[in-house]
Amino acid sequence: QVQLVESGGGLVQAGGSLRLACAASGRTFSSYAMGWFRQAPGKEREFVASINWNGSIRSNADSVKGRFTISRDNAKNTVYLQMNSLKPEDTAVYYCAAGPAVAVTTDKYDYWGQGTQVTVSS
């Protein structure tokens, strides 16, 4: 069992930056791939970025390439999402998730956090 808690969301102006963090409980964090997803009002949850257990494999959605960076610190049981050059269309609730392998669909992840709101004003 893995419990995930996101933090770092907030209100930022367009062009600004935020860093989200997702803290995981349990000793098996380093064995999981981690992903970030987001869900805007009235839309489906969509893939943002993922990272494998040791950080050697990373994947980003086209919409965030060059702006968002996923990373992890297994010693701290934490995965991060650095978000730069934020746009109003990045406004959403951001969720982290844990699963057995890097994947871009929600059904491949077993554990989810409660989400953190990111709002980008124009």
C-alpha positions as CSV (number, residue, x, y, z in Angstrom):
1,Q,0.0,0.0,0.0
2,V,1.3,3.5,-0.9
3,Q,-0.2,6.7,0.2
4,L,0.5,9.9,-1.8
5,V,0.1,13.5,-0.7
6,E,0.6,16.3,-3.1
7,S,1.6,19.9,-2.2
8,G,2.8,23.1,-3.9
9,G,-0.2,24.1,-5.8
10,G,-1.5,27.7,-5.8
11,L,-2.3,30.8,-7.9
12,V,0.4,32.1,-10.2
13,Q,0.4,34.5,-13.1
14,A,1.0,33.4,-16.7
15,G,4.7,32.9,-17.3
16,G,5.4,32.1,-13.7
17,S,6.6,28.9,-12.1
18,L,5.5,26.4,-9.5
19,R,7.0,23.2,-8.1
20,L,4.7,20.5,-7.1
21,A,5.8,17.7,-4.7
22,C,4.2,14.3,-4.0
23,A,5.3,12.6,-0.8
24,A,4.8,8.9,-0.6
25,S,4.5,6.7,2.5
26,G,5.9,3.2,2.7
27,R,9.3,1.7,2.1
28,T,8.6,0.5,-1.4
29,F,8.5,4.0,-3.1
30,S,11.7,3.4,-5.0
31,S,10.1,0.3,-6.7
32,Y,7.3,2.3,-8.3
33,A,7.1,4.4,-11.4
34,M,5.4,7.7,-10.7
35,G,3.2,9.9,-12.9
36,W,1.6,13.3,-12.8
37,F,-1.8,13.8,-14.3
38,R,-4.2,16.8,-14.3
39,Q,-7.9,17.4,-14.6
40,A,-9.5,20.6,-15.6
41,P,-13.2,21.3,-14.9
42,G,-15.4,19.4,-17.3
43,K,-12.5,17.5,-18.8
44,E,-11.0,14.1,-18.5
45,R,-7.9,13.5,-16.4
46,E,-4.9,13.7,-18.7
47,F,-1.3,12.6,-18.6
48,V,1.4,15.2,-17.8
49,A,4.6,13.4,-17.1
50,S,6.0,10.1,-15.7
51,I,9.3,8.8,-14.4
52,N,10.5,5.2,-13.8
53,W,11.9,4.0,-10.5
54,N,15.4,5.4,-10.8
55,G,14.8,8.4,-13.1
56,S,16.4,7.0,-16.2
57,I,13.2,7.0,-18.2
58,R,11.0,10.1,-18.3
59,S,8.1,11.0,-20.5
60,N,6.2,14.2,-20.9
61,A,3.0,15.1,-22.7
62,D,3.5,17.2,-25.8
63,S,1.6,20.1,-24.2
64,V,4.2,20.5,-21.5
65,K,7.4,19.6,-23.2
66,G,10.2,22.1,-22.7
67,R,8.2,23.7,-19.7
68,F,7.6,20.9,-17.1
69,T,10.2,18.6,-15.6
70,I,9.5,15.5,-13.5
71,S,12.1,14.3,-11.0
72,R,12.3,12.1,-8.0
73,D,14.3,11.7,-4.8
74,N,14.0,8.1,-3.5
75,A,15.8,9.0,-0.3
76,K,13.0,11.4,0.5
77,N,10.1,9.3,-1.0
78,T,9.2,12.3,-3.1
79,V,8.4,13.0,-6.7
80,Y,8.4,16.5,-8.1
81,L,7.0,18.4,-11.0
82,Q,8.8,21.6,-11.9
83,M,6.4,23.8,-13.9
84,N,7.8,26.8,-15.8
85,S,6.3,29.2,-18.3
86,L,2.9,28.4,-17.0
87,K,-0.1,29.2,-19.2
88,P,-3.8,29.7,-18.3
89,E,-4.6,26.4,-20.0
90,D,-2.4,24.6,-17.4
91,T,-5.1,25.4,-14.8
92,A,-6.2,22.1,-13.3
93,V,-6.1,19.9,-10.3
94,Y,-2.8,18.0,-10.4
95,Y,-2.6,14.4,-9.2
96,C,0.4,12.2,-8.6
97,A,0.1,8.4,-9.1
98,A,2.2,5.3,-8.5
99,G,2.3,2.2,-10.6
100,P,4.5,-0.7,-11.8
101,A,5.9,1.0,-14.9
102,V,6.0,4.2,-16.8
103,A,2.6,4.7,-18.5
104,V,0.5,7.5,-20.0
105,T,-3.0,6.2,-19.1
106,T,-4.7,6.4,-15.7
107,D,-5.6,2.7,-15.7
108,K,-1.9,1.7,-15.4
109,Y,-1.5,3.4,-12.0
110,D,-2.6,1.7,-8.8
111,Y,-2.3,4.5,-6.2
112,W,-3.4,8.2,-6.4
113,G,-3.1,11.3,-4.3
114,Q,-5.9,13.6,-3.5
115,G,-4.7,16.3,-5.9
116,T,-3.5,19.9,-5.6
117,Q,-5.1,22.9,-7.4
118,V,-3.0,24.9,-9.8
119,T,-4.5,28.1,-11.1
120,V,-2.8,30.3,-13.7
121,S,-4.1,33.8,-14.3
122,S,-3.8,35.6,-17.6
